Amino acid sequence: MSKILVFGHQNPDTDAITSAITYSHLLNQLGEEAEAIALGDLNPETQFALEHFSVQAPRVLKKVAAETDRVALVDHNEFQQSAEDIREVDIHSVVDHHRIANFETASPLAYTARPVGCTQTVIYGLYQVHGVEVTKEIAGLMLSGLISDTLLLKSPTCTEEDRKLASKLAEIAGIDLEAYGLDMLRAGADVSEKSALEIADGDAKSFEMNGHSVRIGQVNVVDVNDVLKRKDDMLQVMQKETAEKGYDAFFLVVTNILTNDSEGLLVANVDLVEHFEKAFAGEIVDSQIALPGLVSRKKQIVPPLTEAFEEA
Amino acid sequence: MSKILVFGHQNPDTDAITSAITYSHLLNQLGEEAEAIALGDLNPETQFALEHFSVQAPRVLKKVAAETDRVALVDHNEFQQSAEDIREVDIHSVVDHHRIANFETASPLAYTARPVGCTQTVIYGLYQVHGVEVTKEIAGLMLSGLISDTLLLKSPTCTEEDRKLASKLAEIAGIDLEAYGLDMLRAGADVSEKSALEIADGDAKSFEMNGHSVRIGQVNVVDVNDVLKRKDDMLQVMQKETAEKGYDAFFLVVTNILTNDSEGLLVANVDLVEHFEKAFAGEIVDSQIALPGLVSRKKQIVPPLTEAFEEA
């Protein structure tokens, strides 16, 4: 049997990378040969987490079929977010916490998903089922994924189970949850070295809304002015991307991880602007709209926007 | 929150029906309001099992949206095998042991699948995770699903885990595995009272293969001649179904549960016949092909056929 390559989604975040590592460790403990890889470069937040626990970064690959015919997906399932040649390999297993779409297999597989705040919570459950020890390093990686996806337990996607697990993992990892969490999020919130395109599109995903292609990016900061002081540059690059990629709108959500408020920047076809104003009950002034209390793209940005587009 | 309706696939077999009952029992124990239903009438094998353990048969429904907006799927995931109005409701959870295809959700959900011999083995694992007691009746139902799907542990889909679980469940249920298993399979293998349509389509499922709709039925017997002596009638009804339902092919697998060999009967668009010959390395003679040693639709029929269709 060939080695199982384990990976999270493209544009990997901390949950995607650390889940690949903890899940491949679990597979190894269960007697499978497995290796975690990454479908893209690690962001500074993830680098901070791996360095803190002295864990080596995985290799970066875009395609996998040249190396193996068996893979495991973590933190995603939709093929357009996966390895470019995902359809050429067998999927051994999936561990995830997202909706299921654009996913199919020819054979039965192990698929474990639950509607919790991060993939690591699901993986922790598998460690329990198989009686595999959660070491200090594994606990640290699991906790880092959890903190990243739930914005240190502040996101509405965070469940009671995630909260309880966070305390338990912090104890095993021997760290102060709050202090480590803020340090880690801060490491990812430094945009000073990033280009306007990296800020706008680095974490962006495309969504289909009533026939319109809506690009939604999100960037975490400790001060929204770190991005807003470069607003003209930001809007220019969003305009350029929109024209080149054929989007109907590009919405960038700038999230303050300390206050848990956001500001939105918008470039859109003129007919679509009102949908954003309706969705977020505010006014777009000078291409900008306040999004007080909103931090979750999945739960607080995409659903009201989808609804506003559909009611139009 | 509305009640969760729990159901297996259309043309339900024993694993589909008993899994709906054991999984809805688990959900009830976890504080959810859930009810097992069936998407079709129970076959004689399933009736034998429910009667043996004095368990009431579930209601039969074809559509569910009029009663609830939340459902749980067991022993299937492909929408064409599910409730007719499956796209109108939210899927709370899935427990399964099949490939994943033609399945998608708008929201995250709990999805638990493992490549084992029956859905009941996966459900048993969930009982363990949640510390819910497996009573005598629940054990009996789980074992019946396991025996049915693995042909009394003879199918290549049967794993070591299924085998161990079978012994454990037989003990809890207080029955002799071999004796009960043969009695149950025999109860389902009597085709003398069945119409040709019931034999061909009673357990049939539709599969999408490279753009073609392929209907695959399977019937268990203790002598393949019980069906083959009615071959003309069988082919006629398969032809009629194919024309009326718009299938591109209808393949009926007649399986001898004592010898673990099968014979295949085929009605297909002329261009597709070669795919069957290629898949099973034999010749279709007089609409019939020998399938020695093949008993598992999931593991031995669908995969080579899918591959043959895709290579075409």
Contacts between the chains, C-beta under 8 A, distances in Angstrom:
chain1	res1	chain2	res2	distance
A	97	B	108	5.7
A	98	B	108	5.6
A	99	B	104	7.4
A	99	B	105	4.8
A	99	B	106	6.1
A	99	B	107	5.5
A	99	B	108	5.4
A	99	B	109	7.3
A	100	B	100	7.5
A	100	B	103	6.2
A	100	B	104	5.8
A	100	B	105	5.3
A	100	B	109	7.2
A	100	B	111	6.5
A	101	B	104	4.2
A	101	B	105	7.1
A	102	B	104	7.3
A	103	B	100	6.2
A	103	B	103	7.6
A	103	B	104	7.7
A	104	B	99	7.4
A	104	B	100	5.8
A	104	B	101	4.2
A	104	B	102	7.2
A	104	B	103	7.7
A	105	B	99	4.8
A	105	B	100	5.3
A	105	B	101	7.0
A	106	B	99	6.0
A	106	B	303	6.2
A	106	B	306	5.5
A	106	B	307	7.6
A	107	B	99	5.5
A	107	B	115	7.3
A	107	B	303	6.1
A	108	B	97	5.7
A	108	B	98	5.5
A	108	B	99	5.4
A	108	B	113	7.0
A	108	B	114	7.9
A	108	B	115	4.0
A	108	B	298	6.9
A	108	B	299	8.0
A	109	B	99	7.2
A	109	B	100	7.2
A	109	B	113	6.6
A	109	B	115	6.0
A	110	B	113	6.5
A	110	B	114	4.8
A	110	B	115	6.3
A	111	B	100	6.4
A	111	B	111	5.3
A	111	B	112	7.2
A	111	B	113	4.2
A	112	B	111	7.1
A	112	B	112	5.9
A	112	B	113	7.8
A	113	B	108	7.0
A	113	B	109	6.6
A	113	B	110	6.5
A	113	B	111	4.2
A	113	B	112	7.9
A	114	B	108	7.8
A	114	B	110	4.8
A	114	B	111	7.9
A	115	B	107	7.3
A	115	B	108	4.0
A	115	B	109	6.0
A	115	B	110	6.4
A	125	B	129	7.3
A	128	B	129	7.8
A	129	B	125	7.1
A	129	B	128	7.9
A	129	B	129	6.2
